[in-house]
Amino acid sequence: MSQPRRALGRIRERLTRHQRTTFLLASGLSTAGSFAGLTAKGWLLMEGSGNPFLLAANFALLTLPTLVVSGPAGVLTDRLGSERVLIRAQWALLLAAVLGAIAIPISSGGQQDALLLLSTLGVGIASTYELTARNKYVALLVDETAQLGPYLASFSVIFNVGKLVGPPIGGLLLAATGPTLALSLDAATYLLPIVTLLWLMAPYRERERRSARGSGASLATAWRDCGPALRHVLLFCGLACLVGFFHPGLAPLMALNLLGPSPLALGLFTSVIACGSITAGVVLQRNATPLSRRPGLLLGISTVITALGQLGLSLPGTQTWGLAMAFLIGGGTASLLAGTNLIIQVHAPQVIRGRMAGLGQIAFLGGGGISGLMAAALTTWLPGGLWSCFALLGALGLALGLLEVLRQGRTRLA
């Protein structure tokens, strides 16, 4: 028994020594399982009703809790410490995902839809705490301050790699065995970050600055203390997401119109979006420091790229053309979201970074949730349906992005 224990100890020591990579990979594997489960849920909801509002509601329940929960999540992270909140959030994610997995064998019809949506709501609430705490926690893993920007940007890359491989896995599992296995995979992958955090991490806990109780620990204090430049970044991100970040909620409907009625078509469509996101994430990771100092240029161009993809989809074209436009949408939205997170984490004081992460989630996930509902309404009401929705919101996004580049493109942060 002693030899296996020694071997296990050596493995643990090696993984702890490379803890940044270990934590990054655990997060990526968990993300892949999550997107496999999200693909299965989206397909089940669409197959059962064909109602775009139900698809938009599924995405809204994943994102809109940030409008209510992000503030308390940021306050709790800054007060209790990012590691404690992060571990508790991972357990909550596991429980919510298990609910989605068991909903398939124990229910059907409208009851099954309700349980799936309830599972999504639980994941949305727990994810808010997880993302908020993780953004502050990663600063405790880097050896030098200069490493923080590139490491933060690496999570965008690994997240989108998970988004790339997760949907095809979910589509294949749906086609071969049904949705239960896909949702069970989603639940099981949440065990990886839990084991990693409890057993393999050795963060620099002494670096973390926690806020005291009282008015100084509030979200309003963080909003005031972050300064006008970061407040503008948050406001612009929210507006840009409102007109351009609806594709996650309507992805099954977009894939249906572009590629046809197949789970594999949905996997292909979301994977192309993920490829665009990975490309943008790699560019951002390799240029994290200079790009984080030019918020107007980074976020404005990101919004323009997304808008061009939406306008391109509104035009008649082949499937190849449509997939190319989906690639642009993936790249533009990924650079907008990851760029906003990078800017507010690198340039905010450490003591308010938990609350800044909460404000960032309110901006891009809250805006995205409302955007999905708005796009579903436009798809139903406009004569041209989905493609007219792309044309209208793409035009608004293009104007917003160009205006930001013209007005804030020369702004530099210290």
VOPAGU-2260 file (C-alpha; in pm, 1 decimal, decimal comma):
REM VOPAGU-2260
SITE   aa  ch    i         X         Y         Z
SITE  MET   A    0       0,0       0,0       0,0
SITE  SER   A    1     290,3     235,7      71,8
SITE  GLN   A    2     417,3     238,9    -288,0
SITE  PRO   A    3      81,5     344,1    -442,2
SITE  ARG   A    4      49,5     608,9    -172,0
SITE  ARG   A    5     395,2     744,6    -250,8
SITE  ALA   A    6     312,1     751,1    -622,1
SITE  LEU   A    7     -13,9     930,6    -548,5
SITE  GLY   A    8     173,6    1177,4    -331,0
SITE  ARG   A    9     421,9    1250,2    -610,4
SITE  ILE   A   10     137,8    1310,3    -856,3
SITE  ARG   A   11     -29,9    1545,2    -610,4
SITE  GLU   A   12     295,8    1731,3    -550,5
SITE  ARG   A   13     353,0    1772,5    -925,2
SITE  LEU   A   14      -1,5    1898,5    -984,6
SITE  THR   A   15      24,9    2140,5    -693,0
SITE  ARG   A   16     354,8    2273,4    -825,6
SITE  HIS   A   17     177,5    2355,2   -1152,4
SITE  GLN   A   18    -141,5    2465,0    -982,1
SITE  ARG   A   19    -234,8    2735,4   -1233,8
SITE  THR   A   20    -239,1    2483,0   -1517,4
SITE  THR   A   21    -416,0    2224,8   -1299,9
SITE  PHE   A   22    -693,1    2466,0   -1205,2
SITE  LEU   A   23    -726,4    2585,3   -1564,4
SITE  LEU   A   24    -764,7    2231,3   -1699,2
SITE  ALA   A   25   -1016,4    2132,3   -1429,5
SITE  SER   A   26   -1223,7    2439,2   -1517,7
SITE  GLY   A   27   -1203,2    2353,4   -1887,9
SITE  LEU   A   28   -1319,5    1993,9   -1842,4
SITE  SER   A   29   -1607,2    2112,3   -1625,4
SITE  THR   A   30   -1701,2    2367,1   -1891,1
SITE  ALA   A   31   -1707,0    2098,7   -2163,3
SITE  GLY   A   32   -1947,8    1889,9   -1957,6
SITE  SER   A   33   -2163,7    2194,9   -1889,0
SITE  PHE   A   34   -2201,5    2273,6   -2257,9
SITE  ALA   A   35   -2284,2    1910,6   -2333,0
SITE  GLY   A   36   -2563,8    1941,1   -2078,7
SITE  LEU   A   37   -2674,9    2280,3   -2207,4
SITE  THR   A   38   -2696,6    2139,3   -2560,7
SITE  ALA   A   39   -2911,2    1852,3   -2436,2
SITE  LYS   A   40   -3143,8    2085,1   -2245,1
SITE  GLY   A   41   -3182,9    2321,1   -2540,5
SITE  TRP   A   42   -3265,2    2037,6   -2776,6
SITE  LEU   A   43   -3517,1    1883,8   -2536,8
SITE  LEU   A   44   -3696,4    2213,9   -2488,8
SITE  MET   A   45   -3703,5    2287,6   -2861,3
SITE  GLU   A   46   -3815,5    1936,4   -2954,6
SITE  GLY   A   47   -4093,6    1943,8   -2696,6
SITE  SER   A   48   -4244,8    2281,4   -2784,5
SITE  GLY   A   49   -4063,0    2448,2   -3076,2
SITE  ASN   A   50   -4123,5    2775,5   -2889,6
SITE  PRO   A   51   -3840,6    3032,1   -2917,2
SITE  PHE   A   52   -3958,3    3195,4   -2594,7
SITE  LEU   A   53   -3893,1    2870,8   -2405,7
SITE  LEU   A   54   -3540,0    2858,9   -2544,9
SITE  ALA   A   55   -3485,7    3223,3   -2454,5
SITE  ALA   A   56   -3626,5    3157,0   -2106,1
SITE  ASN   A   57   -3376,4    2872,4   -2059,5
SITE  PHE   A   58   -3086,4    3106,8   -2135,9
SITE  ALA   A   59   -3244,5    3389,5   -1935,6
SITE  LEU   A   60   -3270,3    3166,1   -1626,9
SITE  LEU   A   61   -2900,1    3093,8   -1668,3
SITE  THR   A   62   -2803,5    3460,9   -1695,7
SITE  LEU   A   63   -3066,5    3687,9   -1540,8
SITE  PRO   A   64   -3003,5    3573,1   -1181,0
SITE  THR   A   65   -2688,1    3783,2   -1206,8
SITE  LEU   A   66   -2903,6    4096,4   -1185,6
SITE  VAL   A   67   -3014,4    3991,1    -836,4
SITE  VAL   A   68   -2732,2    3767,6    -713,0
SITE  SER   A   69   -2412,5    3929,0    -844,7
SITE  GLY   A   70   -2419,9    4206,5    -587,8
SITE  PRO   A   71   -2446,4    3974,5    -285,2
SITE  ALA   A   72   -2194,1    3737,0    -449,7
SITE  GLY   A   73   -1938,1    4014,5    -487,5
SITE  VAL   A   74   -1994,4    4144,4    -133,2
SITE  LEU   A   75   -1966,1    3791,9      12,1
SITE  THR   A   76   -1650,4    3717,4    -187,9
SITE  ASP   A   77   -1476,3    4033,4     -66,7
SITE  ARG   A   78   -1585,6    3973,5     293,6
SITE  LEU   A   79   -1546,5    3595,0     342,2
SITE  GLY   A   80   -1267,5    3530,5      94,2
SITE  SER   A   81   -1272,6    3404,0    -261,9
SITE  GLU   A   82   -1162,6    3045,8    -186,5
SITE  ARG   A   83   -1443,8    2972,9      61,1
SITE  VAL   A   84   -1711,0    3112,9    -169,4
SITE  LEU   A   85   -1567,2    2930,8    -472,0
SITE  ILE   A   86   -1578,1    2588,0    -304,5
SITE  ARG   A   87   -1935,9    2636,7    -182,9
SITE  ALA   A   88   -2043,5    2750,2    -530,6
SITE  GLN   A   89   -1898,8    2436,3    -690,7
SITE  TRP   A   90   -2103,9    2214,3    -458,2
SITE  ALA   A   91   -2417,7    2412,5    -545,7
SITE  LEU   A   92   -2344,0    2370,6    -917,9
SITE  LEU   A   93   -2316,2    1993,5    -870,8
SITE  LEU   A   94   -2655,0    1972,7    -698,3
SITE  ALA   A   95   -2828,8    2186,2    -964,0
SITE  ALA   A   96   -2681,2    1975,6   -1245,5
SITE  VAL   A   97   -2793,2    1652,3   -1076,3
SITE  LEU   A   98   -3150,7    1786,1   -1077,2
SITE  GLY   A   99   -3132,8    1824,7   -1456,1
SITE  ALA   A  100   -3002,3    1469,9   -1498,1
SITE  ILE   A  101   -3271,9    1304,6   -1287,3
SITE  ALA   A  102   -3548,3    1512,1   -1448,9
SITE  ILE   A  103   -3534,7    1295,1   -1764,1
SITE  PRO   A  104   -3621,6     954,0   -1613,8
SITE  ILE   A  105   -3871,2    1081,1   -1352,6
SITE  SER   A  106   -4082,3    1322,0   -1558,7
SITE  SER   A  107   -4219,3    1406,9   -1903,5
SITE  GLY   A  108   -4393,8    1685,4   -2093,7
SITE  GLY   A  109   -4448,7    2013,4   -1916,9
SITE  GLN   A  110   -4327,6    1876,1   -1583,1
SITE  GLN   A  111   -3996,7    1778,4   -1739,9
SITE  ASP   A  112   -3961,1    2122,0   -1899,0
SITE  ALA   A  113   -4023,1    2282,7   -1559,0
SITE  LEU   A  114   -3758,4    2067,0   -1389,5
SITE  LEU   A  115   -3506,1    2140,0   -1663,7
SITE  LEU   A  116   -3569,8    2512,5   -1629,3
SITE  LEU   A  117   -3542,1    2484,7   -1249,9
SITE  SER   A  118   -3207,5    2309,2   -1292,2
SITE  THR   A  119   -3092,8    2589,0   -1521,8
SITE  LEU   A  120   -3200,1    2847,9   -1264,6
SITE  GLY   A  121   -2997,3    2669,0    -995,7
SITE  VAL   A  122   -2693,7    2657,5   -1223,1
SITE  GLY   A  123   -2739,3    3026,5   -1303,4
SITE  ILE   A  124   -2745,2    3129,9    -937,2
SITE  ALA   A  125   -2450,0    2908,1    -838,2
SITE  SER   A  126   -2251,1    3014,9   -1147,3
SITE  THR   A  127   -2283,4    3376,5   -1041,8
SITE  TYR   A  128   -2107,9    3300,9    -714,0
SITE  GLU   A  129   -1854,4    3073,5    -885,7
SITE  LEU   A  130   -1752,4    3325,5   -1150,9
SITE  THR   A  131   -1737,3    3612,0    -903,9
SITE  ALA   A  132   -1518,0    3422,2    -659,4
SITE  ARG   A  133   -1297,8    3269,1    -929,8
SITE  ASN   A  134   -1211,7    3606,2   -1080,8
SITE  LYS   A  135   -1069,0    3721,4    -748,9
SITE  TYR   A  136    -922,3    3381,2    -659,7
SITE  VAL   A  137    -695,5    3354,4    -966,0
SITE  ALA   A  138    -492,9    3652,8    -842,3
SITE  LEU   A  139    -387,2    3432,5    -550,0
SITE  LEU   A  140    -237,4    3173,2    -786,4
SITE  VAL   A  141       2,4    3391,6    -987,4
SITE  ASP   A  142     359,4    3448,3    -871,4
SITE  GLU   A  143     384,3    3802,4   -1006,5
SITE  THR   A  144     131,1    4078,1   -1071,9
SITE  ALA   A  145     230,1    4091,8   -1440,1
SITE  GLN   A  146     105,4    3733,2   -1483,4
SITE  LEU   A  147    -251,6    3817,2   -1381,2
SITE  GLY   A  148    -371,8    3961,7   -1714,3
SITE  PRO   A  149    -257,2    3673,6   -1936,8
SITE  TYR   A  150    -379,4    3415,8   -1683,4
SITE  LEU   A  151    -723,3    3575,8   -1664,5
SITE  ALA   A  152    -741,8    3579,5   -2043,6
SITE  SER   A  153    -644,8    3210,3   -2049,7
SITE  PHE   A  154    -977,2    3128,6   -1885,8
SITE  SER   A  155   -1152,6    3275,8   -2187,3
SITE  VAL   A  156    -956,7    3040,1   -2413,2
SITE  ILE   A  157   -1019,1    2731,8   -2199,6
SITE  PHE   A  158   -1385,4    2825,6   -2156,9
SITE  ASN   A  159   -1434,3    2843,9   -2531,3
SITE  VAL   A  160   -1241,3    2522,1   -2592,5
SITE  GLY   A  161   -1496,4    2362,6   -2361,4
SITE  LYS   A  162   -1769,3    2535,9   -2558,8
SITE  LEU   A  163   -1617,0    2390,3   -2876,6
SITE  VAL   A  164   -1596,1    2025,9   -2768,7
SITE  GLY   A  165   -1898,7    2020,9   -2534,2
SITE  PRO   A  166   -2181,9    2069,8   -2788,0
SITE  PRO   A  167   -2058,6    1798,0   -3029,2
SITE  ILE   A  168   -2030,2    1561,2   -2732,6
SITE  GLY   A  169   -2380,0    1659,0   -2624,5
SITE  GLY   A  170   -2512,0    1618,9   -2980,0
SITE  LEU   A  171   -2348,9    1277,8   -3021,9
SITE  LEU   A  172   -2482,1    1158,0   -2686,9
SITE  LEU   A  173   -2829,5    1285,8   -2774,5
SITE  ALA   A  174   -2824,1    1103,0   -3106,6
SITE  ALA   A  175   -2675,5     778,3   -2970,1
SITE  THR   A  176   -2813,5     732,4   -2618,7
SITE  GLY   A  177   -3056,1    1016,1   -2541,7
SITE  PRO   A  178   -3026,5    1316,1   -2308,7
SITE  THR   A  179   -2978,7    1139,4   -1974,0
SITE  LEU   A  180   -2612,1    1057,9   -2038,0
SITE  ALA   A  181   -2535,6    1412,1   -2156,3
SITE  LEU   A  182   -2689,6    1566,3   -1843,9
SITE  SER   A  183   -2520,7    1309,5   -1620,9
SITE  LEU   A  184   -2185,6    1404,4   -1775,2
SITE  ASP   A  185   -2259,3    1767,7   -1697,1
SITE  ALA   A  186   -2318,3    1681,6   -1331,2
SITE  ALA   A  187   -2011,7    1457,7   -1299,2
SITE  THR   A  188   -1769,6    1716,4   -1434,7
SITE  TYR   A  189   -1843,0    1953,0   -1144,7
SITE  LEU   A  190   -1658,2    1707,7    -922,4
SITE  LEU   A  191   -1327,8    1794,5   -1093,2
SITE  PRO   A  192   -1299,3    2155,9    -971,0
SITE  ILE   A  193   -1415,1    2048,2    -623,2
SITE  VAL   A  194   -1137,8    1787,9    -593,9
SITE  THR   A  195    -885,8    2032,5    -737,9
SITE  LEU   A  196    -974,3    2311,2    -495,2
SITE  LEU   A  197    -982,4    2087,2    -187,7
SITE  TRP   A  198    -677,3    1874,4    -261,6
SITE  LEU   A  199    -440,7    2032,3    -512,7
SITE  MET   A  200    -438,9    2410,1    -470,0
SITE  ALA   A  201    -189,9    2605,9    -258,5
SITE  PRO   A  202    -287,8    2971,7    -318,5
SITE  TYR   A  203    -112,4    3275,0    -168,8
SITE  ARG   A  204    -392,1    3331,9      82,5
SITE  GLU   A  205    -201,2    3602,7     265,7
SITE  ARG   A  206    -229,8    3831,2     -37,7
SITE  GLU   A  207    -606,2    3853,2     -31,8
SITE  ARG   A  208    -755,5    4170,8     106,5
SITE  ARG   A  209   -1101,9    4132,5     255,3
SITE  SER   A  210   -1350,1    4408,5     318,3
SITE  ALA   A  211   -1490,2    4486,1     661,0
SITE  ARG   A  212   -1859,0    4483,9     743,2
SITE  GLY   A  213   -2061,1    4798,8     691,3
SITE  SER   A  214   -2127,9    5047,7     414,2
SITE  GLY   A  215   -1769,7    5026,4     288,8
SITE  ALA   A  216   -1831,2    4667,5     179,0
SITE  SER   A  217   -2131,0    4747,5     -41,1
SITE  LEU   A  218   -2165,1    4718,8    -415,8
SITE  ALA   A  219   -2232,4    5091,8    -435,4
SITE  THR   A  220   -1896,5    5161,3    -270,7
SITE  ALA   A  221   -1717,3    4948,3    -530,5
SITE  TRP   A  222   -1903,8    5129,5    -809,5
SITE  ARG   A  223   -1795,0    5465,4    -668,1
SITE  ASP   A  224   -1435,6    5367,0    -587,3
SITE  CYS   A  225   -1354,8    5197,0    -919,3
SITE  GLY   A  226   -1340,7    5533,6   -1099,2
SITE  PRO   A  227   -1507,1    5683,7   -1408,0
SITE  ALA   A  228   -1306,0    5482,9   -1664,3
SITE  LEU   A  229   -1410,6    5144,1   -1525,9
SITE  ARG   A  230   -1768,4    5263,2   -1475,6
SITE  HIS   A  231   -1780,7    5351,1   -1846,3
SITE  VAL   A  232   -1641,9    5006,7   -1935,7
SITE  LEU   A  233   -1922,9    4838,3   -1740,1
SITE  LEU   A  234   -2195,2    5059,8   -1888,1
SITE  PHE   A  235   -2074,8    5011,1   -2244,8
SITE  CYS   A  236   -2046,0    4634,5   -2199,5
SITE  GLY   A  237   -2406,0    4618,9   -2077,5
SITE  LEU   A  238   -2533,8    4815,8   -2378,1
SITE  ALA   A  239   -2328,7    4611,7   -2625,5
SITE  CYS   A  240   -2457,1    4284,4   -2478,4
SITE  LEU   A  241   -2814,3    4411,8   -2490,6
SITE  VAL   A  242   -2801,1    4437,1   -2871,6
SITE  GLY   A  243   -2550,2    4163,7   -2951,9
SITE  PHE   A  244   -2538,1    3880,3   -2698,0
SITE  PHE   A  245   -2857,4    3687,4   -2771,3
SITE  HIS   A  246   -2711,0    3397,1   -2970,2
SITE  PRO   A  247   -2664,6    3156,3   -2673,4
SITE  GLY   A  248   -3035,5    3165,2   -2597,5
SITE  LEU   A  249   -3149,3    3124,9   -2958,8
SITE  ALA   A  250   -2869,6    2893,6   -3078,5
SITE  PRO   A  251   -3101,6    2592,1   -3137,1
SITE  LEU   A  252   -3336,9    2807,3   -3346,5
SITE  MET   A  253   -3046,5    2964,0   -3537,8
SITE  ALA   A  254   -2898,8    2620,5   -3611,9
SITE  LEU   A  255   -3241,3    2491,7   -3721,0
SITE  ASN   A  256   -3285,1    2774,1   -3973,2
SITE  LEU   A  257   -2927,4    2760,3   -4099,4
SITE  LEU   A  258   -2837,5    2388,5   -4097,9
SITE  GLY   A  259   -3155,0    2187,4   -4046,2
SITE  PRO   A  260   -3330,9    1982,8   -3774,9
SITE  SER   A  261   -3060,1    1767,8   -3619,1
SITE  PRO   A  262   -2879,8    1760,4   -3283,0
SITE  LEU   A  263   -2553,9    1730,3   -3475,2
SITE  ALA   A  264   -2639,2    2049,0   -3665,3
SITE  LEU   A  265   -2678,9    2231,4   -3335,0
SITE  GLY   A  266   -2342,7    2096,3   -3220,0
SITE  LEU   A  267   -2175,3    2211,4   -3543,6
SITE  PHE   A  268   -2325,7    2558,8   -3522,8
SITE  THR   A  269   -2225,5    2621,2   -3161,4
SITE  SER   A  270   -1879,8    2476,1   -3227,6
SITE  VAL   A  271   -1819,0    2725,0   -3507,9
SITE  ILE   A  272   -1914,2    3006,1   -3270,1
SITE  ALA   A  273   -1671,8    2853,5   -3018,8
SITE  CYS   A  274   -1391,7    2851,5   -3278,6
SITE  GLY   A  275   -1437,3    3223,5   -3324,7
SITE  SER   A  276   -1434,3    3268,4   -2947,9
SITE  ILE   A  277   -1112,9    3066,1   -2911,2
SITE  THR   A  278    -941,3    3270,9   -3180,5
SITE  ALA   A  279   -1036,3    3595,0   -3007,2
SITE  GLY   A  280    -932,5    3453,7   -2669,5
SITE  VAL   A  281    -585,9    3356,8   -2794,3
SITE  VAL   A  282    -532,5    3704,5   -2940,2
SITE  LEU   A  283    -644,9    3860,8   -2613,1
SITE  GLN   A  284    -429,3    3628,4   -2402,4
SITE  ARG   A  285    -115,8    3706,5   -2601,7
SITE  ASN   A  286    -177,3    4082,1   -2589,5
SITE  ALA   A  287    -347,0    4108,4   -2250,3
SITE  THR   A  288    -141,7    4393,6   -2105,5
SITE  PRO   A  289    -154,1    4642,4   -2396,1
SITE  LEU   A  290    -517,0    4567,0   -2483,5
SITE  SER   A  291    -633,5    4607,4   -2122,5
SITE  ARG   A  292    -495,8    4962,6   -2130,8
SITE  ARG   A  293    -708,7    5058,3   -2436,6
SITE  PRO   A  294   -1066,6    4979,0   -2326,3
SITE  GLY   A  295   -1244,8    5195,4   -2583,5
SITE  LEU   A  296   -1055,0    5043,0   -2874,0
SITE  LEU   A  297   -1083,6    4682,5   -2750,3
SITE  LEU   A  298   -1452,8    4687,4   -2661,9
SITE  GLY   A  299   -1558,7    4908,2   -2953,8
SITE  ILE   A  300   -1393,1    4687,1   -3215,9
SITE  SER   A  301   -1534,1    4375,5   -3046,1
SITE  THR   A  302   -1885,2    4519,6   -3077,9
SITE  VAL   A  303   -1830,0    4608,8   -3442,9
SITE  ILE   A  304   -1713,8    4253,8   -3525,0
SITE  THR   A  305   -2023,0    4105,0   -3359,6
SITE  ALA   A  306   -2251,4    4345,7   -3544,4
SITE  LEU   A  307   -2092,5    4263,5   -3882,0
SITE  GLY   A  308   -2157,7    3894,2   -3816,6
SITE  GLN   A  309   -2523,7    3964,0   -3736,4
SITE  LEU   A  310   -2568,1    4181,1   -4044,8
SITE  GLY   A  311   -2403,0    3911,7   -4256,4
SITE  LEU   A  312   -2648,1    3650,2   -4128,8
SITE  SER   A  313   -2939,3    3872,7   -4227,9
SITE  LEU   A  314   -2829,6    3851,3   -4592,3
SITE  PRO   A  315   -2915,5    3559,3   -4821,8
SITE  GLY   A  316   -2625,4    3317,0   -4847,7
SITE  THR   A  317   -2501,9    2960,0   -4835,4
SITE  GLN   A  318   -2449,7    2752,9   -4522,3
SITE  THR   A  319   -2077,3    2824,1   -4546,6
SITE  TRP   A  320   -2146,1    3197,9   -4544,9
SITE  GLY   A  321   -2373,8    3159,1   -4244,6
SITE  LEU   A  322   -2112,0    2961,6   -4052,9
SITE  ALA   A  323   -1848,1    3224,7   -4134,3
SITE  MET   A  324   -2075,2    3492,7   -3988,1
SITE  ALA   A  325   -2129,6    3275,0   -3680,3
SITE  PHE   A  326   -1749,9    3262,8   -3644,2
SITE  LEU   A  327   -1741,7    3645,1   -3637,0
SITE  ILE   A  328   -2018,9    3656,1   -3376,5
SITE  GLY   A  329   -1825,5    3414,6   -3157,4
SITE  GLY   A  330   -1504,9    3616,1   -3186,3
SITE  GLY   A  331   -1670,6    3951,8   -3124,0
SITE  THR   A  332   -1872,9    3848,4   -2820,2
SITE  ALA   A  333   -1583,1    3656,8   -2662,7
SITE  SER   A  334   -1346,0    3951,6   -2689,7
SITE  LEU   A  335   -1613,4    4183,8   -2548,8
SITE  LEU   A  336   -1684,3    3967,3   -2243,5
SITE  ALA   A  337   -1329,1    3854,1   -2172,7
SITE  GLY   A  338   -1195,4    4203,1   -2244,4
SITE  THR   A  339   -1436,1    4362,5   -1997,8
SITE  ASN   A  340   -1342,3    4111,3   -1729,2
SITE  LEU   A  341    -971,7    4161,3   -1797,9
SITE  ILE   A  342    -994,2    4539,6   -1775,9
SITE  ILE   A  343   -1195,1    4558,9   -1454,0
SITE  GLN   A  344    -989,8    4294,2   -1272,1
SITE  VAL   A  345    -646,0    4422,5   -1367,0
SITE  HIS   A  346    -721,6    4790,6   -1304,7
SITE  ALA   A  347    -941,2    4767,2    -992,7
SITE  PRO   A  348    -801,6    4762,0    -635,9
SITE  GLN   A  349    -772,0    4409,1    -498,2
SITE  VAL   A  350   -1010,9    4470,1    -211,2
SITE  ILE   A  351   -1305,9    4539,4    -445,9
SITE  ARG   A  352   -1233,1    4281,6    -718,2
SITE  GLY   A  353   -1504,9    4045,6    -600,1
SITE  ARG   A  354   -1763,7    4320,6    -627,6
SITE  MET   A  355   -1618,4    4433,4    -961,2
SITE  ALA   A  356   -1660,4    4077,9   -1090,7
SITE  GLY   A  357   -2022,1    4094,6    -975,6
SITE  LEU   A  358   -2075,4    4424,6   -1157,4
SITE  GLY   A  359   -1919,3    4274,4   -1469,2
SITE  GLN   A  360   -2160,0    3981,6   -1460,7
SITE  ILE   A  361   -2454,1    4217,1   -1422,9
SITE  ALA   A  362   -2333,0    4397,4   -1734,4
SITE  PHE   A  363   -2272,9    4108,2   -1971,8
SITE  LEU   A  364   -2489,9    3823,1   -1845,7
SITE  GLY   A  365   -2779,2    4043,7   -1736,1
SITE  GLY   A  366   -2763,4    4230,5   -2065,7
SITE  GLY   A  367   -2739,1    3901,4   -2254,1
SITE  GLY   A  368   -3041,4    3753,9   -2078,8
SITE  ILE   A  369   -3256,3    4054,2   -2164,5
SITE  SER   A  370   -3113,7    4048,6   -2517,5
SITE  GLY   A  371   -3227,6    3688,4   -2566,5
SITE  LEU   A  372   -3584,1    3770,0   -2463,9
SITE  MET   A  373   -3583,7    4082,1   -2681,7
SITE  ALA   A  374   -3451,0    3888,7   -2981,8
SITE  ALA   A  375   -3714,8    3618,6   -2934,1
SITE  ALA   A  376   -3986,2    3886,3   -2934,4
SITE  LEU   A  377   -3845,5    4049,8   -3247,7
SITE  THR   A  378   -3820,4    3710,4   -3418,8
SITE  THR   A  379   -4189,4    3652,6   -3351,5
SITE  TRP   A  380   -4313,6    4002,1   -3441,0
SITE  LEU   A  381   -4099,1    4110,1   -3738,0
SITE  PRO   A  382   -4214,1    4001,3   -4087,1
SITE  GLY   A  383   -3875,9    3851,1   -4174,7
SITE  GLY   A  384   -3849,2    3657,2   -3849,7
SITE  LEU   A  385   -3502,2    3568,0   -3724,4
SITE  TRP   A  386   -3313,2    3727,5   -4014,2
SITE  SER   A  387   -3490,3    4063,3   -3970,6
SITE  CYS   A  388   -3397,7    4049,0   -3602,3
SITE  PHE   A  389   -3033,0    4004,1   -3703,7
SITE  ALA   A  390   -3052,8    4304,5   -3937,3
SITE  LEU   A  391   -3205,9    4538,0   -3678,2
SITE  LEU   A  392   -2986,0    4445,6   -3382,5
SITE  GLY   A  393   -2676,5    4425,1   -3603,2
SITE  ALA   A  394   -2731,6    4780,9   -3726,3
SITE  LEU   A  395   -2771,7    4905,4   -3369,4
SITE  GLY   A  396   -2456,6    4722,6   -3260,2
SITE  LEU   A  397   -2253,4    4860,0   -3550,3
SITE  ALA   A  398   -2351,3    5217,8   -3464,1
SITE  LEU   A  399   -2274,6    5161,5   -3094,9
SITE  GLY   A  400   -1932,8    5007,7   -3163,0
SITE  LEU   A  401   -1820,9    5273,6   -3410,4
SITE  LEU   A  402   -1928,3    5548,8   -3173,3
SITE  GLU   A  403   -1723,0    5394,4   -2891,8
SITE  VAL   A  404   -1412,1    5369,9   -3111,0
SITE  LEU   A  405   -1446,4    5731,6   -3222,7
SITE  ARG   A  406   -1509,1    5870,9   -2873,7
SITE  GLN   A  407   -1298,5    5644,5   -2651,3
SITE  GLY   A  408   -1048,9    5483,8   -2887,9
SITE  ARG   A  409    -758,7    5695,8   -2763,6
SITE  THR   A  410    -829,8    5648,5   -2393,7
SITE  ARG   A  411    -541,8    5480,0   -2208,5
SITE  LEU   A  412    -545,7    5336,6   -1857,3
SITE  ALA   A  413    -233,1    5353,4   -1643,5
